[in-house]
Structure formats: structure tokens, C-alpha cells
Amino acid sequence: MTFVVPFDGSELAETALVRAIEFGTVLDERIIAVSVIPEKNASYARERDWLDPGEEFDLETVVGRLHEDVAAQAPSAEFRYEVVGRRATPGTIASQLREQARTADASMVFVGSENAGRLVSSLSSVGETVAADDAYDVVIVRHREPSKIQRVDEASPFHGPKSDFY
């Protein structure tokens, strides 16, 4: 199995990546972070802090920075990226992410989004579209603060004394 994390460098994407690593460590799963980059769209890249103000678009620079961000959060994660047209819509970006999840044979996708999966959502939400695919399970990360994974781990029956059967 593989866990896929759509990654745009935002705080929630970073948190989703960390959560995927936490789950992946316990379940011994491969993690793939995927970024979709609109070609030569410097304003889009600047909005996401992929480029500094006034810096010209350079695909190598953008890919390098995204890869560094992934490596800083999850050194063991694989990094992939796709390039789409300069004026790609959120739907186009989401389609690329979904295709990457299918190609990787993802068992789970960790989406960092404030609104993915809510009953009422924006049609232009990349997270909503990625979360709607039924080819994989989806973990929606809505909060940056730590999860309750430590409490779940402490409550796990697997940390108690071994039975006589073993």
C-alpha cells in the first residue's frame, strides 16, 4: 500500500504529510508527496511562497523548494510533481492529483484542507475534488495542531502484557 499526500507547501499540507508519516511508520507504508505546478505562473507560485516577491518563474527553483519542504517534514517520503498549463483550474490540478494517487495505487490520501469533505463546499476546492474519489480512503487534516495519535497509541491493546499463547 501507498499513502499519497497532495503537497503545496501550505501549513495544512505540511501537517497532512506529517500525519501520513506517522501512520506510515506504524503501518510500514510508503509515502509519496505530490505537487502540481502551473507552468510559468509566477503569481500562483508567489501566492504559495514557492517564489520570492519579484522573482521570475523558474520551474527548477519551484520544484527544488517544494522538494526541500517535503524533505524537511518527511525525509523518507518520495517526492513527485506534475506540470500543468499556466492557467490550470483547481479542477485540472485536482485531476492530476487523483491520477497520481491512482498511478501510485494509493490506499489512503491525506488531504490538508479546511473545507474538503464538508457537506457544503466550494466547487473549486482542490481538496474537495481529491477527497471525492472512491479509489482510495481519505484522511482530511483540518487542524495544524497535533492530533490525538499519542492518546490512541497509549490506549492501544498492543502495548499491554503478552498473553500466554505466545
Backbone as a chain_set.jsonl record, in Angstrom:
{"seq": "MTFVVPFDGSELAETALVRAIEFGTVLDERIIAVSVIPEKNASYARERDWLDPGEEFDLETVVGRLHEDVAAQAPSAEFRYEVVGRRATPGTIASQLREQARTADASMVFVGSENAGRLVSSLSSVGETVAADDAYDVVIVRHREPSKIQRVDEASPFHGPKSDFY", "coords": {"N": [[0.838, -1.185, 0.0], [0.281, 2.329, -0.417], [0.648, 5.644, 0.741], [-0.564, 8.748, -0.243], [0.104, 12.207, -0.496], [-1.218, 15.205, -1.351], [0.679, 18.023, -2.031], [1.3, 21.343, -1.403], [2.872, 23.031, 0.0], [1.619, 24.502, 1.957], [0.581, 25.16, 5.383], [-1.341, 23.276, 6.258], [-0.973, 21.264, 4.358], [1.614, 20.491, 5.008], [1.117, 19.505, 7.565], [-0.612, 17.392, 6.924], [1.214, 15.787, 5.585], [2.985, 15.124, 7.667], [1.213, 13.679, 9.298], [0.661, 11.549, 7.581], [3.175, 10.355, 7.536], [3.35, 9.587, 10.22], [1.274, 7.656, 10.389], [2.183, 5.976, 8.362], [4.602, 5.066, 9.391], [3.794, 3.454, 11.516], [2.26, 1.569, 10.132], [3.996, 0.68, 8.238], [4.18, 1.798, 5.586], [4.658, 3.147, 2.303], [5.309, 6.556, 1.492], [4.184, 9.139, -0.573], [4.632, 12.347, -1.668], [2.908, 14.7, -3.568], [3.104, 17.291, -5.88], [1.462, 19.784, -7.829], [2.178, 21.871, -10.419], [1.473, 24.888, -11.91], [2.554, 25.816, -15.06], [4.967, 28.285, -15.658], [3.632, 30.24, -14.159], [4.075, 32.711, -12.341], [2.765, 34.365, -10.441], [0.952, 32.633, -9.184], [2.778, 30.861, -8.056], [4.157, 32.609, -6.338], [2.087, 33.309, -4.556], [1.925, 31.005, -3.085], [4.289, 30.919, -1.813], [6.373, 29.729, -3.193], [8.063, 31.099, -4.721], [10.065, 34.021, -4.276], [9.015, 37.459, -3.655], [8.833, 39.27, -6.674], [10.611, 37.57, -7.928], [11.453, 35.788, -10.851], [9.632, 33.259, -12.659], [10.837, 30.025, -12.412], [11.031, 26.793, -13.207], [12.743, 24.8, -12.178], [13.636, 25.98, -9.791], [11.215, 26.238, -8.348], [10.404, 23.516, -8.134], [12.6, 22.558, -6.716], [12.375, 23.957, -4.263], [9.882, 23.055, -3.296], [10.49, 20.337, -3.047], [12.507, 20.479, -1.102], [10.956, 21.415, 1.052], [9.274, 19.197, 1.457], [11.199, 17.252, 2.12], [12.166, 18.368, 4.481], [10.034, 18.042, 6.238], [9.455, 15.343, 5.993], [11.739, 13.259, 5.587], [11.915, 10.64, 4.57], [9.953, 10.421, 2.679], [8.816, 10.032, -0.681], [9.107, 12.273, -3.439], [7.094, 13.707, -5.892], [6.185, 15.461, -8.88], [3.92, 17.252, -11.017], [3.486, 19.067, -14.007], [1.297, 21.503, -15.127], [-0.827, 23.382, -17.382], [-0.396, 26.963, -17.632], [-2.676, 28.442, -16.826], [-4.194, 26.656, -15.347], [-7.1, 25.217, -13.943], [-8.569, 24.8, -10.622], [-9.886, 22.33, -10.793], [-8.463, 20.985, -12.799], [-5.977, 20.735, -11.573], [-6.713, 19.154, -9.378], [-7.526, 16.855, -10.761], [-5.087, 15.938, -11.754], [-3.811, 15.317, -9.353], [-5.478, 13.269, -8.417], [-5.048, 11.392, -10.437], [-2.342, 10.824, -10.007], [-2.55, 9.627, -7.507], [-4.002, 7.334, -8.179], [-2.201, 6.128, -9.99], [-0.1, 5.552, -8.268], [-1.267, 3.584, -6.869], [-2.644, 4.176, -4.498], [-3.583, 3.585, -1.155], [-4.491, 5.2, 0.778], [-5.197, 8.685, 0.911], [-3.936, 11.649, 2.121], [-5.278, 14.61, 2.838], [-4.706, 17.969, 3.246], [-6.787, 20.366, 4.208], [-9.046, 22.993, 4.807], [-11.683, 22.858, 4.1], [-12.332, 20.515, 2.703], [-14.441, 17.757, 2.178], [-16.601, 18.654, 3.651], [-20.132, 19.061, 4.06], [-21.264, 21.196, 2.649], [-19.549, 22.765, 0.181], [-17.037, 24.501, -1.712], [-17.12, 24.458, -5.232], [-14.748, 24.785, -6.49], [-12.727, 23.79, -4.952], [-9.716, 22.148, -4.562], [-9.039, 20.184, -2.691], [-11.584, 19.129, -2.025], [-12.345, 17.883, -4.418], [-10.326, 15.947, -4.754], [-10.795, 14.462, -2.458], [-13.215, 13.331, -3.074], [-12.907, 11.108, -4.679], [-13.435, 7.639, -5.008], [-11.535, 5.664, -5.165], [-9.68, 5.311, -3.254], [-9.084, 5.505, 0.319], [-9.649, 8.398, 2.363], [-7.986, 10.748, 4.365], [-8.743, 13.552, 6.046], [-7.168, 16.443, 6.916], [-7.67, 18.982, 9.003], [-6.753, 20.664, 10.955], [-3.922, 22.304, 12.266], [-2.662, 21.869, 14.701], [-1.332, 19.333, 16.947], [-2.425, 15.945, 16.521], [-4.545, 13.453, 18.047], [-3.066, 11.197, 18.106], [-1.068, 10.224, 19.833], [-2.536, 9.677, 22.162], [-4.186, 7.673, 21.176], [-2.277, 5.746, 20.594], [-1.297, 5.215, 23.179], [-3.534, 4.027, 24.285], [-3.732, 1.703, 22.937], [-4.285, -1.794, 22.639], [-2.133, -3.329, 22.029], [0.104, -2.716, 23.453], [0.045, -3.787, 25.912], [0.604, -6.43, 28.393], [1.907, -9.526, 27.12], [0.015, -12.338, 25.999], [-0.331, -15.718, 27.313], [-0.432, -17.385, 25.204], [1.495, -16.791, 23.334]], "CA": [[0.0, 0.0, 0.0], [0.979, 3.601, -0.501], [-0.072, 6.832, 1.173], [-0.258, 9.893, -1.1], [-0.213, 13.498, 0.109], [-1.118, 16.372, -2.212], [1.539, 18.935, -1.279], [1.524, 22.667, -1.99], [3.706, 23.806, 0.912], [0.819, 25.187, 2.975], [0.68, 24.563, 6.717], [-2.162, 22.074, 6.338], [-0.328, 20.223, 3.549], [2.722, 20.002, 5.83], [0.523, 18.703, 8.639], [-1.079, 16.147, 6.305], [2.407, 14.981, 5.314], [3.453, 14.595, 8.951], [0.259, 12.641, 9.712], [0.887, 10.382, 6.716], [4.407, 9.72, 8.018], [3.026, 8.921, 11.49], [0.52, 6.445, 10.057], [3.053, 5.132, 7.553], [5.599, 4.44, 10.263], [3.115, 2.379, 12.251], [1.758, 0.553, 9.207], [5.078, 0.36, 7.315], [3.707, 2.15, 4.254], [5.408, 4.113, 1.501], [4.664, 7.868, 1.436], [4.513, 9.93, -1.756], [4.103, 13.71, -1.695], [2.721, 15.089, -4.967], [2.811, 18.706, -6.128], [1.062, 20.126, -9.186], [2.733, 23.21, -10.629], [1.09, 25.548, -13.156], [3.746, 26.222, -15.805], [5.296, 29.704, -15.869], [2.67, 31.092, -13.473], [4.831, 33.275, -11.225], [1.883, 34.876, -9.385], [0.467, 31.445, -8.462], [3.916, 30.368, -7.272], [4.426, 33.568, -5.255], [1.0, 33.182, -3.58], [2.183, 29.819, -2.27], [5.657, 31.074, -1.303], [7.327, 28.92, -3.945], [8.994, 32.096, -5.24], [10.122, 35.269, -3.524], [8.411, 38.582, -4.392], [9.632, 39.785, -7.779], [11.427, 36.523, -8.536], [10.907, 35.236, -12.086], [9.293, 31.842, -12.58], [11.828, 29.054, -12.862], [10.497, 25.505, -12.783], [13.725, 24.114, -11.35], [13.608, 26.612, -8.47], [9.958, 25.864, -7.692], [10.478, 22.092, -7.798], [13.605, 22.421, -5.659], [11.838, 24.449, -2.985], [8.86, 22.114, -2.838], [11.177, 19.122, -2.63], [13.15, 20.792, 0.19], [9.902, 21.453, 2.072], [8.863, 17.815, 1.729], [12.304, 16.586, 2.809], [12.272, 18.916, 5.841], [8.953, 17.471, 7.049], [9.4, 13.883, 5.89], [12.903, 12.857, 4.786], [11.751, 9.329, 3.938], [8.89, 10.465, 1.673], [9.158, 10.228, -2.091], [8.521, 13.5, -3.955], [6.761, 13.734, -7.313], [5.47, 16.665, -9.297], [3.346, 17.317, -12.351], [3.369, 20.424, -14.524], [0.065, 21.707, -15.898], [-0.855, 24.66, -18.093], [-0.265, 28.195, -16.845], [-3.971, 28.868, -16.287], [-4.919, 25.45, -14.915], [-8.158, 25.433, -12.949], [-8.479, 23.867, -9.491], [-10.33, 21.02, -11.245], [-7.343, 20.373, -13.52], [-4.979, 20.376, -10.563], [-7.261, 18.012, -8.634], [-7.485, 15.678, -11.639], [-3.698, 15.463, -11.765], [-3.556, 14.69, -8.051], [-6.211, 12.0, -8.397], [-4.344, 10.476, -11.337], [-1.128, 10.397, -9.31], [-2.963, 8.688, -6.455], [-4.339, 6.065, -8.829], [-0.963, 5.561, -10.54], [0.672, 5.03, -7.134], [-2.109, 2.586, -6.222], [-2.788, 4.68, -3.127], [-4.614, 3.019, -0.29], [-5.017, 6.359, 1.502], [-4.719, 10.005, 0.525], [-4.009, 12.582, 3.243], [-5.547, 15.919, 2.266], [-4.722, 19.101, 4.164], [-7.771, 21.302, 3.682], [-10.016, 23.474, 5.79], [-13.075, 22.638, 3.71], [-12.583, 19.252, 1.991], [-15.292, 16.788, 2.845], [-17.769, 19.221, 4.323], [-21.375, 18.873, 3.324], [-21.352, 22.308, 1.727], [-18.18, 23.138, -0.151], [-16.818, 25.219, -2.952], [-16.856, 23.595, -6.371], [-13.387, 24.99, -6.966], [-11.782, 23.274, -3.973], [-8.905, 21.013, -4.976], [-9.185, 19.155, -1.666], [-12.906, 18.51, -2.145], [-12.349, 17.006, -5.583], [-9.454, 14.809, -4.463], [-11.451, 13.666, -1.419], [-14.421, 12.706, -3.604], [-12.585, 9.884, -5.425], [-13.644, 6.455, -4.18], [-10.495, 4.675, -5.45], [-8.812, 5.236, -2.081], [-9.609, 6.136, 1.53], [-9.161, 9.769, 2.502], [-7.844, 11.337, 5.691], [-8.792, 15.003, 5.889], [-6.475, 17.124, 8.009], [-8.231, 20.335, 9.052], [-6.145, 21.45, 12.03], [-2.458, 22.251, 12.304], [-2.161, 21.388, 15.999], [-1.128, 17.872, 16.989], [-3.593, 15.081, 16.59], [-4.647, 12.648, 19.259], [-2.416, 9.922, 17.808], [-0.369, 9.753, 21.028], [-3.539, 9.079, 23.052], [-4.607, 6.419, 20.556], [-1.16, 4.819, 20.79], [-1.252, 4.825, 24.588], [-4.702, 3.195, 24.572], [-3.68, 0.505, 22.104], [-4.152, -3.056, 23.371], [-0.898, -3.997, 21.631], [1.191, -2.336, 24.358], [-0.153, -4.471, 27.2], [1.38, -7.667, 28.559], [1.647, -10.585, 26.136], [-0.764, -13.467, 26.543], [0.414, -16.977, 27.446], [-0.486, -18.059, 23.917], [2.77, -16.579, 22.633]], "C": [[0.876, 1.239, 0.0], [0.071, 4.698, 0.022], [0.385, 7.995, 0.298], [-0.717, 11.161, -0.399], [-0.094, 14.587, -0.951], [-0.369, 17.467, -1.439], [1.749, 20.233, -2.037], [2.355, 23.571, -1.084], [2.934, 24.55, 1.986], [0.974, 24.479, 4.319], [-0.136, 23.278, 6.822], [-1.6, 20.941, 5.477], [0.86, 19.638, 4.314], [2.2, 19.097, 6.946], [0.021, 17.371, 8.092], [0.101, 15.22, 6.017], [2.938, 14.351, 6.596], [2.515, 13.483, 9.434], [0.435, 11.374, 8.875], [2.135, 9.631, 7.161], [4.133, 8.972, 9.323], [2.293, 7.613, 11.23], [1.414, 5.464, 9.3], [4.111, 4.41, 8.36], [4.985, 3.254, 10.997], [2.735, 1.235, 11.318], [2.794, 0.123, 8.167], [4.649, 0.582, 5.864], [4.616, 3.18, 3.599], [4.609, 5.411, 1.441], [5.139, 8.583, 0.176], [3.838, 11.291, -1.622], [4.054, 14.148, -3.158], [2.363, 16.567, -5.05], [2.414, 18.88, -7.588], [1.4, 21.601, -9.373], [2.226, 23.775, -11.954], [2.331, 26.174, -13.823], [3.829, 27.741, -15.992], [4.303, 30.666, -15.207], [3.323, 31.624, -12.19], [3.915, 33.777, -10.117], [1.321, 33.729, -8.55], [1.571, 30.927, -7.536], [4.246, 31.306, -6.112], [3.356, 33.487, -4.167], [1.224, 32.015, -2.626], [3.593, 29.786, -1.691], [6.653, 30.126, -1.965], [8.398, 29.808, -4.552], [8.959, 33.317, -4.335], [9.47, 36.382, -4.334], [9.364, 39.088, -5.47], [10.491, 38.747, -8.488], [10.712, 35.967, -9.776], [10.61, 33.747, -11.909], [10.427, 31.009, -13.172], [11.388, 27.71, -12.303], [11.458, 24.772, -11.863], [13.748, 24.667, -9.922], [12.367, 26.188, -7.694], [9.996, 24.402, -7.247], [11.458, 21.877, -6.65], [13.082, 22.848, -4.301], [10.76, 23.524, -2.435], [9.505, 20.827, -2.327], [11.88, 19.33, -1.289], [12.125, 20.822, 1.319], [9.437, 20.047, 2.452], [9.94, 17.113, 2.545], [12.459, 17.085, 4.243], [11.229, 18.307, 6.767], [9.02, 15.946, 7.115], [10.552, 13.383, 5.011], [12.739, 11.522, 4.062], [10.693, 9.323, 2.831], [9.476, 10.649, 0.274], [8.464, 11.51, -2.55], [8.3, 13.367, -5.454], [6.083, 15.056, -7.632], [4.972, 16.502, -10.725], [3.268, 18.783, -12.742], [2.114, 20.482, -15.378], [0.144, 23.078, -16.564], [-0.874, 25.856, -17.15], [-1.575, 28.592, -16.165], [-4.835, 27.677, -15.855], [-5.934, 25.793, -13.828], [-7.914, 24.508, -11.754], [-8.912, 22.453, -9.878], [-9.23, 20.265, -11.991], [-6.276, 19.906, -12.546], [-5.452, 19.151, -9.779], [-7.231, 16.742, -9.475], [-6.082, 15.096, -11.701], [-3.356, 14.756, -10.455], [-4.248, 13.333, -7.957], [-5.53, 10.959, -9.279], [-3.062, 9.96, -10.691], [-1.461, 9.398, -8.203], [-3.305, 7.331, -7.051], [-3.094, 5.37, -9.368], [-0.124, 4.915, -9.439], [-0.06, 3.893, -6.429], [-2.288, 2.929, -4.734], [-3.887, 3.942, -2.387], [-5.261, 4.134, 0.523], [-4.397, 7.625, 0.931], [-4.969, 10.928, 1.706], [-4.109, 13.984, 2.674], [-5.557, 16.97, 3.365], [-5.639, 20.17, 3.601], [-8.734, 21.717, 4.773], [-11.442, 23.105, 5.412], [-13.335, 21.324, 2.974], [-13.471, 18.343, 2.823], [-16.467, 17.358, 3.609], [-18.994, 19.054, 3.447], [-21.569, 19.971, 2.281], [-19.927, 22.758, 1.447], [-18.133, 23.856, -1.48], [-16.536, 24.234, -4.078], [-15.425, 23.714, -6.85], [-12.335, 24.453, -6.004], [-11.043, 22.052, -4.501], [-9.081, 19.865, -3.987], [-10.499, 18.42, -1.762], [-12.918, 17.51, -3.291], [-11.487, 15.775, -5.355], [-10.131, 13.883, -3.458], [-12.661, 12.905, -1.946], [-14.156, 11.393, -4.334], [-12.749, 8.668, -4.527], [-12.614, 5.351, -4.442], [-9.57, 4.458, -4.249], [-9.544, 5.838, -0.885], [-8.969, 7.511, 1.662], [-9.103, 10.148, 3.975], [-7.798, 12.843, 5.459], [-8.188, 15.641, 7.13], [-6.932, 18.577, 7.98], [-7.55, 21.233, 10.068], [-4.644, 21.235, 12.066], [-1.945, 21.648, 13.606], [-2.096, 19.864, 16.031], [-2.442, 17.105, 17.117], [-3.57, 14.304, 17.897], [-3.989, 11.287, 19.061], [-1.71, 9.367, 19.04], [-1.358, 9.087, 21.984], [-4.046, 7.755, 22.495], [-3.527, 5.363, 20.78], [-1.114, 4.318, 22.231], [-2.404, 3.887, 24.949], [-4.687, 1.874, 23.812], [-3.522, -0.758, 22.946], [-2.839, -3.779, 23.048], [0.286, -3.644, 22.519], [1.068, -2.99, 25.722], [0.715, -5.711, 27.285], [0.964, -8.705, 27.525], [0.84, -11.698, 26.799], [0.125, -14.696, 26.614], [0.451, -17.737, 26.123], [0.834, -17.936, 23.173], [3.862, -17.184, 23.452]], "O": [[2.05, 1.198, 0.368], [-1.135, 4.685, -0.224], [1.584, 8.206, 0.119], [-1.784, 11.194, 0.213], [1.012, 14.874, -1.411], [-0.745, 17.797, -0.315], [2.29, 20.25, -3.143], [2.522, 24.755, -1.377], [3.545, 25.174, 2.853], [1.44, 23.341, 4.382], [0.322, 22.299, 7.41], [-1.74, 19.772, 5.837], [1.09, 18.429, 4.274], [2.781, 18.05, 7.23], [0.207, 16.332, 8.726], [-0.005, 14.006, 6.187], [3.3, 13.175, 6.608], [2.979, 12.455, 9.927], [0.368, 10.262, 9.398], [2.149, 8.401, 7.161], [4.62, 7.859, 9.517], [2.651, 6.576, 11.79], [1.397, 4.263, 9.572], [4.475, 3.276, 8.049], [5.587, 2.184, 11.085], [2.875, 0.065, 11.676], [2.499, -0.709, 7.308], [4.741, -0.317, 5.028], [5.258, 3.983, 4.276], [3.382, 5.384, 1.351], [6.335, 8.632, -0.111], [2.618, 11.375, -1.481], [5.026, 13.99, -3.896], [1.442, 17.036, -4.381], [2.953, 18.216, -8.473], [0.973, 22.459, -8.601], [2.51, 23.213, -13.012], [3.051, 26.961, -13.208], [2.873, 28.382, -16.428], [4.156, 31.8, -15.663], [3.148, 31.065, -11.108], [4.256, 33.629, -8.943], [1.225, 33.848, -7.328], [1.319, 30.598, -6.376], [4.578, 30.845, -5.02], [3.675, 33.584, -2.982], [0.76, 32.042, -1.486], [4.036, 28.772, -1.152], [7.663, 29.762, -1.361], [9.498, 29.35, -4.862], [7.942, 33.607, -3.705], [9.373, 36.281, -5.557], [10.548, 39.307, -5.214], [11.044, 39.029, -9.551], [9.508, 35.711, -9.743], [11.254, 33.064, -11.113], [10.903, 31.263, -14.278], [11.371, 27.504, -11.09], [11.033, 24.182, -10.869], [13.866, 23.908, -8.96], [12.455, 25.823, -6.522], [9.656, 24.092, -6.105], [11.185, 21.111, -5.726], [13.322, 22.174, -3.299], [10.732, 23.245, -1.236], [9.104, 20.294, -1.293], [11.849, 18.446, -0.432], [12.385, 20.319, 2.412], [9.233, 19.749, 3.629], [9.64, 16.456, 3.542], [12.84, 16.317, 5.127], [11.5, 18.079, 7.946], [8.694, 15.336, 8.133], [10.357, 13.115, 3.826], [13.377, 11.304, 3.031], [10.55, 8.327, 2.122], [10.486, 11.325, 0.082], [7.356, 11.806, -2.103], [9.199, 12.967, -6.193], [5.484, 15.688, -6.762], [5.515, 15.734, -11.52], [3.012, 19.642, -11.898], [1.89, 19.631, -16.239], [1.082, 23.838, -16.326], [-1.32, 25.754, -16.007], [-1.556, 29.039, -15.018], [-6.059, 27.705, -15.988], [-5.648, 26.566, -12.914], [-7.149, 23.548, -11.854], [-8.371, 21.478, -9.355], [-9.084, 19.053, -11.833], [-5.737, 18.808, -12.683], [-4.679, 18.222, -9.546], [-6.94, 15.665, -8.955], [-5.917, 13.876, -11.7], [-2.69, 13.721, -10.456], [-3.663, 12.364, -7.471], [-5.444, 9.786, -8.914], [-2.736, 8.78, -10.819], [-0.728, 8.432, -7.993], [-2.941, 6.295, -6.494], [-2.947, 4.157, -9.219], [0.485, 3.865, -9.645], [0.474, 3.303, -5.49], [-2.108, 2.089, -3.852], [-4.972, 3.705, -2.918], [-6.425, 4.036, 0.91], [-3.235, 7.641, 0.523], [-6.08, 10.986, 2.232], [-3.151, 14.496, 2.095], [-6.334, 16.869, 4.314], [-5.297, 20.817, 2.611], [-9.183, 20.891, 5.568], [-12.318, 23.039, 6.275], [-14.489, 21.046, 2.645], [-13.267, 18.187, 4.027], [-17.26, 16.599, 4.167], [-18.885, 18.922, 2.228], [-21.992, 19.698, 1.158], [-19.184, 23.094, 2.37], [-19.08, 23.813, -2.266], [-15.788, 23.275, -3.889], [-14.935, 22.828, -7.551], [-11.144, 24.655, -6.239], [-11.66, 21.044, -4.846], [-9.252, 18.713, -4.388], [-10.533, 17.201, -1.597], [-13.445, 16.407, -3.147], [-11.881, 14.669, -5.728], [-10.053, 12.661, -3.587], [-13.091, 11.932, -1.328], [-15.093, 10.635, -4.584], [-12.255, 8.663, -3.399], [-12.798, 4.221, -3.989], [-8.77, 3.522, -4.239], [-10.505, 6.589, -1.051], [-7.882, 7.756, 1.137], [-10.041, 9.902, 4.732], [-6.918, 13.345, 4.76], [-8.642, 15.406, 8.25], [-6.619, 19.314, 7.046], [-7.749, 22.448, 10.046], [-4.162, 20.113, 11.914], [-0.906, 20.988, 13.616], [-2.739, 19.192, 15.225], [-3.409, 17.558, 17.728], [-2.685, 14.483, 18.734], [-4.314, 10.33, 19.764], [-1.745, 8.158, 19.273], [-1.052, 8.041, 22.556], [-4.307, 6.82, 23.252], [-3.832, 4.219, 21.117], [-0.915, 3.126, 22.47], [-2.256, 3.041, 25.831], [-5.548, 1.022, 24.032], [-2.71, -0.787, 23.871], [-2.48, -4.739, 23.729], [1.366, -4.212, 22.357], [1.905, -2.765, 26.596], [1.473, -6.012, 26.363], [-0.194, -8.753, 27.11], [0.969, -11.958, 27.995], [1.213, -14.713, 26.039], [1.275, -18.633, 25.944], [1.247, -18.857, 22.468], [5.029, -17.129, 23.063]]}, "num_chains": 1, "name": "protein.A"}
